[in-house]
């Protein structure tokens, strides 16, 4: 079945038309600079044809129409009619406590997504724009919301609660939610399949490492803890985000520099910290690796901090789950940076990890990078959140 997967941002709209059974991508691309001068659509199909076209896109509705026009184009289209699109799956960042799984979209779901805007003020409004644009143009096509936060809703209260007065949880939903849930779920299931075991028989730590990074403890097929929190700022230091810090650092920074506002500090912690802030070079791990090889001390420190934080979370989650069977690396850095993977894994020998440095160095795509004798298996698994969205969508609309 053909599922159109949509990931709408505030000024962008990513799309893929996929076959849900095997993940074949008929076409994919991006509409960018929506509502901004210079808007355009980027398109590529499974025949190797691609193009970029400038066109006005005042709203997401025009962007969505541009996508549908491209998919039906006589020259480079992949469907003869929009009736070939069986359903639409939307990535939605925040579902709060209302959703622990993907759901068919109706008015009640739209209202619930809107209610979660205070928890994801940059993302949920954009996700809603994408949904509403699709509903306007394709009102009879079933649509599904797949939430980044849903997979983490199985966490016990002792893992998701913060040590602040309980009223802030009751009134405002202040708690750990976690993100990248679709990716964590996908790769943990792929790991179980690779190991020829049921997810219910495994204790896995999934490491979604990229410019934004998070880890999850997946025990018996469900998430029991994750590193991101109320927002994606928590956890390990990331490309530009600080990760975990002492909350008092915020007041101390403002005391030291009285001109700083709380918005300034929020910007610093989200956009000027992490690898960028420590290294002074940038947020791209490839650039940091090059600088490290040349002896740059701050780049070396930044990468060491990142690897140490990831390793520390792996250890904490192994103890929290009462054991560890598998570590999974995924996402941009996790899949492609062999040096980071090695920095994380070396030193874990006493915990059952026997790392294969030679195999790790030449790994591309899905691979086992631990020795055959390793009690804890270490895997690299490319994530495919779009496929997971398509599969959930197909399951819910029950298109045969």
Residue pairs with C-beta under 8 A, 6 or more apart in sequence:
1 19
1 20
1 21
1 86
1 87
1 394
1 399
1 400
2 17
2 18
2 19
2 20
2 26
2 79
2 84
2 85
2 86
3 17
3 18
3 19
3 20
3 85
3 86
3 87
3 88
3 89
3 389
3 390
3 393
3 394
4 15
4 16
4 17
4 18
4 71
4 85
4 87
4 88
4 89
5 15
5 16
5 17
5 18
5 88
5 89
5 90
5 91
5 386
5 389
5 390
5 393
6 13
6 14
6 15
6 64
6 88
6 89
6 90
6 91
6 130
6 131
6 134
7 13
7 14
7 15
7 90
7 91
7 130
7 386
8 14
8 60
8 90
8 91
8 126
8 127
8 129
8 130
8 131
8 133
9 123
9 126
10 122
10 125
10 126
11 32
11 33
11 34
11 35
11 36
12 30
12 31
12 32
12 33
12 34
13 30
13 31
13 34
13 60
13 63
13 64
13 67
13 130
14 28
14 29
14 30
15 27
15 28
15 29
15 30
15 31
15 67
16 25
16 27
16 28
16 386
16 390
17 25
17 26
17 27
17 28
17 71
17 78
17 79
17 85
18 24
18 25
18 26
18 386
18 387
18 390
19 26
19 390
20 387
20 390
20 391
20 393
20 394
23 384
23 387
23 390
24 46
25 46
25 386
26 45
26 46
26 71
26 78
26 79
27 43
27 44
27 45
27 46
27 70
27 71
27 78
28 43
28 44
29 41
29 42
29 43
29 44
29 67
29 70
30 41
30 42
31 39
31 40
31 41
31 42
31 57
31 63
31 66
31 67
32 39
32 40
32 42
33 39
33 40
33 57
34 57
34 58
34 59
34 60
34 62
34 63
35 57
35 58
35 59
38 54
39 54
39 55
39 56
39 57
39 63
40 52
40 53
40 54
40 55
41 52
41 53
41 55
41 57
41 63
41 66
41 67
41 70
42 50
42 51
42 52
43 50
43 51
43 52
43 53
43 70
43 76
44 50
45 76
45 77
45 78
46 78
47 76
49 75
49 76
51 76
53 66
55 62
55 66
56 62
57 63
57 66
59 129
59 133
60 129
60 130
60 132
60 133
61 132
61 133
61 136
61 137
63 133
64 130
64 133
64 134
64 137
65 137
68 82
68 137
68 138
70 76
70 77
71 77
71 78
71 79
71 82
71 85
72 79
72 80
72 81
72 82
79 85
82 138
82 141
85 138
85 141
86 141
86 142
86 394
86 397
86 399
87 141
87 142
87 143
87 144
87 393
87 394
87 396
87 397
87 399
88 134
88 138
88 141
88 142
88 143
88 144
88 393
89 102
89 143
89 144
89 146
89 389
89 390
89 392
89 393
90 105
90 127
90 130
90 131
90 134
90 143
90 144
90 145
90 146
90 389
91 127
91 146
91 148
91 182
91 385
91 389
92 113
92 124
92 127
92 131
92 145
92 146
92 147
92 148
93 120
93 123
93 124
93 127
93 147
93 148
93 149
93 179
94 113
94 116
94 119
94 120
94 123
94 124
94 147
94 148
94 149
94 177
95 112
95 113
95 116
95 145
95 147
95 148
95 149
95 150
96 112
96 115
96 116
96 119
96 149
96 173
96 177
97 153
97 173
98 112
98 115
98 116
99 112
99 145
99 147
99 149
99 150
99 153
100 150
100 153
100 154
101 150
101 392
102 144
102 145
102 146
102 147
102 150
102 389
102 392
102 393
102 396
103 109
103 144
103 145
103 396
104 142
104 143
104 144
104 396
104 397
105 131
105 135
105 143
105 144
105 145
109 145
110 128
110 131
110 132
113 124
113 127
113 128
113 131
113 145
114 124
114 128
116 124
117 124
117 125
118 172
119 173
119 177
119 230
127 145
131 143
131 145
134 141
134 143
135 143
142 396
142 397
144 389
144 392
144 393
144 396
144 397
146 182
146 388
146 389
146 392
146 393
147 181
147 182
148 179
148 180
148 181
148 182
149 177
149 178
149 179
149 181
150 181
150 182
151 178
151 181
151 182
151 184
151 185
151 216
151 223
152 160
152 176
152 177
152 178
152 179
152 181
152 184
152 216
152 223
152 226
153 223
154 222
154 223
154 224
155 176
155 178
155 223
155 224
155 225
155 226
156 224
159 176
159 224
159 225
159 320
160 175
160 176
160 177
161 169
161 175
161 176
162 168
162 169
162 174
162 175
162 176
162 229
162 230
164 174
168 174
169 175
174 230
175 230
176 226
176 228
176 229
176 230
176 234
177 228
177 229
177 230
178 214
178 216
178 223
178 226
178 227
178 228
178 229
179 212
179 214
179 226
179 228
179 232
180 208
180 212
180 214
180 216
180 228
180 331
181 216
181 223
181 226
182 385
182 388
182 389
183 206
183 208
183 330
183 331
183 383
183 385
183 388
184 206
184 208
184 214
184 216
184 218
184 223
184 226
185 223
185 388
186 383
186 384
186 385
186 387
186 388
187 206
187 208
187 328
187 330
187 381
187 383
188 199
188 202
188 204
188 206
188 216
188 218
188 221
188 328
189 199
190 366
190 381
191 202
191 204
191 206
191 326
191 328
191 377
191 379
191 381
192 198
192 199
192 202
192 204
192 221
194 366
194 368
194 379
194 381
195 202
195 325
195 326
195 377
198 221
199 218
199 220
199 221
200 220
200 221
201 220
202 218
202 220
202 221
202 325
202 326
203 217
203 218
203 219
203 220
203 318
203 321
203 322
203 323
203 324
203 325
203 326
204 217
204 218
204 219
204 324
204 325
204 326
204 327
204 328
205 215
205 216
205 217
205 218
205 313
205 314
205 317
205 318
205 324
205 326
205 327
205 328
206 215
206 216
206 218
206 328
206 330
207 213
207 215
207 310
207 314
207 327
207 328
207 329
207 330
207 334
207 344
208 214
208 215
208 216
208 330
208 331
208 334
208 383
209 310
209 329
209 330
209 331
209 332
209 333
209 334
209 337
209 340
210 238
210 239
210 331
210 332
210 333
210 334
211 238
211 239
211 240
211 283
211 332
211 333
212 232
212 238
212 239
212 241
213 227
213 235
213 236
213 238
213 306
213 310
213 331
213 333
214 226
214 227
214 228
214 232
214 235
214 236
215 226
215 227
215 235
215 236
215 310
215 313
215 314
215 317
216 223
216 225
216 226
216 227
216 317
217 223
217 224
217 225
217 226
217 317
217 320
217 321
218 224
219 321
224 320
224 321
225 317
225 320
226 235
227 234
227 235
227 236
227 313
228 234
228 235
229 235
232 241
233 241
233 242
233 243
233 269
233 270
234 243
234 244
235 243
235 244
235 309
235 313
236 243
236 244
236 306
236 309
236 310
236 313
237 243
237 273
237 274
237 275
237 278
237 302
237 305
237 306
237 309
238 274
238 275
238 283
239 274
239 275
239 276
239 283
239 284
239 285
240 270
240 271
240 272
240 273
240 274
240 275
240 276
240 277
240 283
241 269
241 270
241 271
241 273
241 274
242 269
242 270
242 273
242 274
242 277
243 274
243 309
244 309
245 269
250 262
250 265
250 269
253 260
253 265
253 268
254 260
254 262
254 265
260 268
268 277
274 283
274 302
275 282
275 283
275 285
275 288
275 302
275 303
275 306
276 282
276 283
278 298
278 301
278 302
278 305
279 288
279 291
279 296
279 298
279 299
279 301
279 302
280 298
281 287
281 288
281 291
281 296
281 298
281 299
282 288
285 303
285 332
285 333
285 337
285 340
286 337
287 299
288 299
288 302
288 303
289 299
289 303
289 337
289 339
289 340
291 299
291 300
292 299
292 300
292 303
303 339
303 340
303 343
304 343
306 340
307 340
307 343
307 344
310 344
311 344
311 345
311 347
311 348
314 324
314 327
314 344
314 348
315 351
317 324
318 324
318 351
324 351
324 352
324 376
325 376
325 377
326 376
326 377
326 378
326 379
327 345
327 353
327 376
327 377
327 378
327 379
328 379
328 380
328 381
329 335
329 341
329 344
329 378
329 379
329 380
329 381
330 380
330 381
330 382
330 383
331 383
333 340
334 340
334 341
334 380
335 380
335 381
335 382
335 383
338 360
338 361
338 363
341 360
341 369
341 378
341 380
342 355
342 357
342 360
342 361
345 353
345 355
345 360
345 369
345 378
346 355
348 355
348 376
349 355
351 376
352 374
352 375
352 376
353 370
353 374
353 375
353 376
353 378
354 370
354 371
354 373
354 374
354 375
355 369
355 370
355 371
355 374
355 378
356 369
356 370
356 371
359 367
359 368
359 369
360 369
363 369
363 380
365 380
365 382
366 379
366 380
366 381
366 382
367 379
367 380
368 377
368 378
368 379
369 378
369 379
369 380
370 376
370 377
370 378
370 379
